[in-house]
């Protein structure tokens, strides 16, 4: 494909949006990552991970992986406030799974 050629038409969705919406491991609550409450995000991810029978690792790892994936892929399009909510959701996820949150430096 030359620089003047356009990409073939087809799905306009990015692959990361497709993964988030149609994860093979978790059935996520709709708009879970848009919540303004970090604890609600964490609890929803925990519930999805524990109910899944398709995940390949522990519920904690699956939930944390999905959250990290979303932050890394959508991060540049997230507002600072929402990115902070999702970063705080990592600590909340550790708490709801009974893991010790990482100390802030």
Secondary structure as UniProt FT lines:
FT   TURN            3..4
FT   HELIX           15..21
FT   TURN            30..31
FT   HELIX           32..34
FT   HELIX           38..51
FT   HELIX           59..74
FT   HELIX           75..77
FT   HELIX           80..96
FT   TURN            97..98
//
